[in-house]
Amino acid sequence: MSSEEEYPNRLAPVFAQYPMDVVDAEGVWLHTSDGRKILDLYGGHAVAALGYKHPGWTRAITKQAMECNFQSNAVPMAVRVRAAANLVRFAGDYFDSVFFVNSGAEANENALRMAFRVTRRTGVVAIEGSFHGRTAAAGAVTWGAAQKWYEFPRMPFAASFIPRGKIDAIPVKIDRNTAAVIVEPVQGVGGAYDMGAKFLEALRKRCNEVGAMLIFDEVQIGMGRSGWPFAANLYTLMPDMLTTAKALGNGFPCGALLMSPHVTNALKVEGLGTTFGGGPMACAAIEATIAAIETENLMDNVRRVSEYLRETCTVGPVGGHQGRGFLHGLRMVRPAKDIQQELLKRDILVGTSADPFVLRLLPPYILKEEHVDILRDALKDL
Ligand SMILES: Cc1ncc(COP(=O)(O)O)c(C=O)c1O
């Protein structure tokens, strides 16, 4: 009997549902109640970085659950200190403090708060096509939120948007009233769109000129997905703050705000706060995720297999490729939604994006060439 027959569905009807019911998973495979084995090229919205049933990660959170499942941030715990130190080291030792939160939106909310605190200015500049989350401040810098779902009666601050890649607009929009510029170095929801070195460098340069804080939102592209720890490392371009979430805990809910020394200097006791952020279970998950990415050379794997995707998957309805690493966009010659449905009928799960012609692949970092071959063969038939 499926859970639907046993229980009435009381879930808020806000998510379109895929026609599948997952009861188990292993590696890059999802197992459904009706016995299907589905290749997961979507990784639960970029979360399942290590795939499913990863032994090291499972052991780490089990051990932490048995030792101590929760204590607040006011109670020192070694696992929290280790997680922060590992994250700073993983990011290249440029940042010097980490504030742990529960989600990507919450990380961005706090990054914006810190930018206002440091600069004492009022404006924020974001990029067209961006997605930064559903909370009041993160939603205010999300492209199109006001028209689609924002609903709060007013914006908490003045936000303006620069068209993607339009370097000329940078000095016009970013000035001495700008507290922060927030950018996804590779846009996720916007359609796996790589901003590229020149555009990001121009943002960094302008922020330096006017004293605005540059925030990289690496909630989706961060934590090894680009093939580097963060896109900031890939572009050797450090923002004043960096936010990350999704893959950070491999499915254990968590997010983080990484701050450079001049932002850390503006912190004071009780200036930021959270109950669950930095909980020991989340920190054990973060530590185990970083350890697995490093010891299993998963960033090398991401770089190699994403290149293989580009080389082999320009077949059937695929017109081109975009994005970076395992935030991979397949540009289609037909509507992406139709192709997504066709692939799911062939037991391959992929995502769509705000661009109706881009399919988004966000697979676990353990994906291999043999899995890409399965996708290629299915695409050939469409
Ligand atoms: C780039 C980016 N920032 C922020 C968020 C919001 O993260 P969360 O859903 O964890 O609040 C998302 C979620 O998709 C995202 O892709």
The ligand as an SDF file (V2000), in Angstrom:
LIG
                    3D

 16 16  0  0  0  0  0  0  0  0999 V2000
   21.6350   30.5940   -5.5060 C   0  0  0  0  0  0  0  0  0  0  0  0
   20.6200   30.3630   -4.4460 C   0  0  0  0  0  0  0  0  0  0  0  0
   20.5770   31.1550   -3.3720 N   0  0  0  0  0  0  0  0  0  0  0  0
   19.7060   30.9700   -2.3730 C   0  0  0  0  0  0  0  0  0  0  0  0
   18.7850   29.9480   -2.4160 C   0  0  0  0  0  0  0  0  0  0  0  0
   17.8290   29.7450   -1.2860 C   0  0  0  0  0  0  0  0  0  0  0  0
   18.2250   28.6490   -0.5460 O   0  0  0  0  0  0  0  0  0  0  0  0
   17.2300   27.9460    0.5020 P   0  0  0  0  0  0  0  0  0  0  0  0
   16.1400   27.3310   -0.3000 O   0  0  0  0  0  0  0  0  0  0  0  0
   18.0860   26.9530    1.2110 O   0  0  0  0  0  0  0  0  0  0  0  0
   16.7350   29.0270    1.4010 O   0  0  0  0  0  0  0  0  0  0  0  0
   18.7740   29.0800   -3.5220 C   0  0  0  0  0  0  0  0  0  0  0  0
   17.7920   27.9780   -3.6050 C   0  0  0  0  0  0  0  0  0  0  0  0
   17.5260   27.4350   -4.6340 O   0  0  0  0  0  0  0  0  0  0  0  0
   19.7100   29.2900   -4.5560 C   0  0  0  0  0  0  0  0  0  0  0  0
   19.7400   28.4920   -5.6430 O   0  0  0  0  0  0  0  0  0  0  0  0
  1  2  1  0
  2  3  1  0
  2 15  2  0
  3  4  2  0
  4  5  1  0
  5  6  1  0
  5 12  2  0
  6  7  1  0
  7  8  1  0
  8  9  2  0
  8 10  1  0
  8 11  1  0
 12 13  1  0
 12 15  1  0
 13 14  2  0
 15 16  1  0
M  END
$$$$
